[in-house]
Amino acid sequence: MRAKIRDTELFFDVEGVGLVPEDDRMREKPVAFLLHGGPGADHSTYKPTFSPLAQAMQLVYIDHRGQGRSARGDRSTYTLDHNVDDLEALRQYLGLERIVVIGGSYGGMVAMAYAARYPQNVAHLVVYATAAHCGFLERAKATLAVRGTPEQQRIADRLWNAEFETEAQLAEYFQVMAPLYSQKPQTTEGSAGRGRTIFSVDAINVAFGGFLRTFDLRPELPRITAPTLVLGARHDWICAPEFSEEIAQWIPQATLQIFETSGHLMRSDEPQALLDAIRDFVVGPPIGADELG
C-alpha cells in the first residue's frame, strides 16, 4: 500500500487485524509503526521475525522516503527530520490516534525524534540497537579497528566516506560485514533476507556523508512522555551498548535491558527474547502462555 503524503509517496504494509471480538464487544488492539534501519535498507528484513507480534498489536511496516518501495525523489530530503514528519503525516493519513513506535538502529533514531517532537501521539516507544547522537560513529570506527578483518575495514571505508555507487556495492558491504552485525553464523535464511532487500545508495550516502555526522537528539529526549523500552546489545559493534544506557538516562520513563548474547542484529541473534520484551512492555505477557506463537 502507498500513501501520498507531504512531497512524497510512502510504502507501508499492515499485518494483523485492528479489531478483535472479545465476549460481547470488539476490542481495539494497539497500532505499532515499525521503523527499519539503514538508512538505505527497507522493512523486508523485519519479516517474518516480527510477525508474531501481530497477535498482540496491529503492525504497520514502513519504508522511509527514498528507500525500499517508497518513492524516490530529491535526495536532499532523505533526512531524519523529513522521516519524522513523514511518520506524523502517515499517522494522520491513516486516521490513527496514539500509536506504538518501534525502531531499530537508524529506525530507533527516527523513533526517538518522533516521540520527542510529537509526544502527544505516542502511547509506547521501543528502541533497540541504536544511538542518540553522532558519537556512535567514532566509537564504531574504534571497535572496527580492533574486531574487524582487513577486508571489513576496507569495505567499511565506503560507509564512513559515503561512497557507495551501486546497490550491488551496498549488498556486498552487508555480506562482508555480516559476522560483525550478528553473533550467529551466517545462514541461507540470512542471505535470503538480504536478497529481499531493496537498497538505496542515495539514502545511506546522504546520511553518513551528512546529518549522521552532526545529529544530537539528547537535548530532545527529556520531552518524551511515553513509557519507553530501550534495548541494547552487548556485542553491538556499531551502536555500542553504552549508547543504549545513555538513552535510558535521558528519557524520563525509560526501562533499559541489555541482551548479553546479541550483536547489532538482535532480531537475528535473540529473536524470541526481543519479541517477548516488546510484547510484554506494550500489552503485558499473555495469560497462560510463555511465548508468542
Phi, psi and omega in degrees: 000153183226144179237123175274106183227152180046238183250022186213185176228119181261139170271136172217156179225143184245132178233128179096148179280155179267331180242132180233141179290136179216103185056240185260022181216173174252127181261133179269125179275155174299150175253127183244127170273126177255123187247119184281166180269200184128248350296165179107001177252208176206187186279350194297330180287351175282346180255136003266010187306313185275354185305321179301337178295342180294346174289333185254336182207158176275128186259134174240105177276138185229135168264123179300158180306139179074010184226154178057233182265003174284162185292146170274158181191215179293112185296340179292346178267002181278067186234164178300317181300316178293321178301319179296310182292332174298320180298317179295319178296321179292320177303314179294319180302322182275357178068034183265155173263237182283137185239161168270135179241123182237122182219138177243144177058236178300325176300329176292325177296315178297318181298316179296316180296320179297314182295331178281325185269337178230055187300330183291346184255006184244121178275316176217148177236130175232123176232144181216148177049056185218184181210158185255000180202169188293350180300342180296335183293310180295324177296320180293321178297320179294319178296317180297323179298332181268317190260342187275150173283165175305321179295318179294321179294324179291314185287334177292340176300329176297326178288308183299323184266002180054054187240025175289131182255331183222161175298327179297321177296321180291320176297321178296320178304311182292328178292314181291323184275354186309318181296339176276328182286329184231146177277348181268147174301147181292138182240168175299323180297319178297318178295322178296322179299316177294327180293334179280344186284136172262113185270155175227107180289329179298316183296316182287324179293318178299319183291305186282343175266356185221257195294333179291345178279347186227349189293150178207106181270355186304319178296339182271337188301324179297346178282349181288125182254346182286145169305133189232134174250123179248121182243125178242165181239128185301326186252022180290119185277333187255333173233076187306153186300335179296336177287327173293319178299320180295316179302315181297332179285331184273334182268126187303314184251054185256140172246132183249137173220130177254127177272116191283341183243021181250150164261199183303323180274073180300326181293340176265322186281318180222063187298317182293320178296323179295313180297317180299317182297316181293310182300312182297324181290320186278314187236353184092159181293150179292145179286123177074018178223144182263343183205164175290155174118000000 
